[in-house]
């Protein structure tokens, strides 16, 4: 007996934890998406380069990408490349959290908002962001507290602060765009283009 898995579209809200003002994304994605690809999409949405380790925690389980050179992880884990999000997020309000970069400690909380959309959306259009606020992170800046400080300095145009001038030079190398548009900006069109590019790259790689 062959069981057919019907692909549906799920809707989530993701938020960068411990950062103020609130930075969030509302997005839609295929229910058949592997958790590993789900995490890659979250990274793209929040402008994470994907160059650091990460895991995902949901309903008491910790999911990782097994890496032989790291040896064992701390405590029991499961392979995020072997489970789809429809198996983990089953009811409205289900919550999970991605932990990215175990040094800067970026935490992205994710809530399931709609289990199955009434609208039929072609899978080639997914994932897609439909709403959001906030630019995203600046890699290696020191975490959410430091990012909030960067946002305040940009907004206040604190040009006479010697410490800020040093940090500004570093940001110009790491992420010059944020100096132009500010931390409150969320370019949904550009982020959706990046999501499609990330998806295409994954499909070619695998």
N, C-alpha and C positions, 0 to 999 in steps of 0.2 A: 504493500500500500504506500503510495507516494503522497506525502503531505505537502501541499503548496503553501508557501509563506507569502502572504499578501503584503506588499510594501505599502506603508502609509506614511504620512507626514506628521511629525510631532513638533510641538512648539514649546520652547524653553525661554527662561529669563536667566541670564548669567550676570554676576556682579563681582567686581574686584573687591575683595574683603579688606577691611581696615583702612580704606581710603575715603577721604572726604574732600570735596563733595562727591556724591555717589557717582560711580562710573559703572555703566551697565549696558547690556545688549539683549534685545528680544530677537530671537532667531528661529527659523524653521529648518528641519533636517530630516532625512530619511530614517525611518524606524529600523532599517536594516544596517545602519552604520555601525561599524565596529567601534568599540570604546576607544581604541588607539587612535582611530581617525577622528572621532569626536573630540578627543583632547587636542589633536593637531588643529582642528578647526577653532577651538577655544583660544589656542595660542595665537592664531592668525587674527582673530577678532580683537584681541587685546595687544596686538603688535609685539608679541613675544617671538624671538628669533628661533626658538626651539633648540638652542645649543646647550641647554642644561637638562639635568635629570628631572623627572616629574612622576607623580603617581596620581591615582584617583581613588577616593574613598566614598563608599556608598553602602548603606544598610549593614555596617559592620565589616564589610569586605574591603581589602586593599588590593588594587589592581596596578600592575607595573608592566613594563616591557622587559622581559628577562634579558640580562646582559651578562654573558659569560665572564667577561673580564672583571666584573664587580664582585663575583662570588655571591654569597647569600645576602638577602635583604634582612632587615631587622624585623623579625616576626613573619607569620604566614602571609603569602601573597598569591594572587592569581594573575594569569596572563591576560592583559587587556586586549591583546590582538585576537583572542579566541571567543569573545563574547560581544553580542550586539546590544545596543542601548535599549531595544525593546524588551530585553530580558531583565534589565536592571531598573528601568523607569517604567513602572506599571500602573501608577495611579497619579492623579492630579496632586501636586504638592510634594511629590517625591523629590528628595534633595540629595545631591552629591557634591563633592568638592575636589577640584584639581589643585594639587600643590606643585608649583613649578619653581625650580631653582632653590635647592635646599640651603643656599646661603642667604640670598635676598628674601626668600620666603614669600613668594607671591601666592595668594590663595584666591581661587575663583570659585564662588558658590554657584550652583546650577539648580534651578527649580523647574520641574515639569509643569507647564501651564495648561497645555491641551494635549490629551493622549492621542487623538486622531482628528485632524482637520477635516471638515466637511468638503472643503475645496480640494480638487484633484490637481496636484502640482507635478509637472514632469520632473523626474529625478535629476535631469541635466541642469535644472535651475536651482538645485539644492546642493549644499546648504546656502541659506541666504539670511542676511540681517534685515529686519523690517523696521526696527527702531533702536535707538541707543543714545548714550551721552558719554562724553569723555574721550580723549585722544587715545589712550592706551598707556602702556608702561614705557619707561626708558630703561633699557637693559643695563644691568650692573650698576644702577644708581644707588642701591642700598635698601631697596624695599619700599613699602607703601608710605611709611613716615617720610622718607626722603623725597618720594615723588610728590607728596603733599607740599613739602617745602619748596620744591622746584616750581610747582603750580603757583604758589603764593608769590614767589619772586618774579615770575614771568608776568603775572597780573599786575603787580605793583611796579613793574619796570625798575627794579632796584639796582640802578646802574652805578650808584656810588658805593656799593658794598663790595669790598675787596674780595671777600669769600665768594660772592656771587659771580664776580668777574672771572675768577678761576674756574668755577663750575660751568659758567657759560661757554668758555673755550672748549671744555670737555664735551658739553652737549652738542656744540657745533660739529664736532667730529662724530659723535655717536648717533645723534638724532636731530639734525638741524631743522627739520620740518616743524617740530614742536615749538621752536622759537618764533616761527612765523604765524602759526595758526592758534597757538595756545592750548592749554590742557583741557579746556571745556569743549573743544571742537571734536565732532565725530563725523568723519566723512564716510557715510554708509556706502555710497557708490564705489569709492576706492576700495574699501574693505571687502565688498562683495566681489570685486574683480580679483583681489588677492585670494579670497576663498576659492574661487574657480581655478586659479593658477595652482594653488596648493593641491586641490583635488586632482587636477590633470597630472601633476608631478607624481603623486602617489600611485595613480593608475598605471603610469608608464614604468615606475620603479618596480611594482609588484606584478 
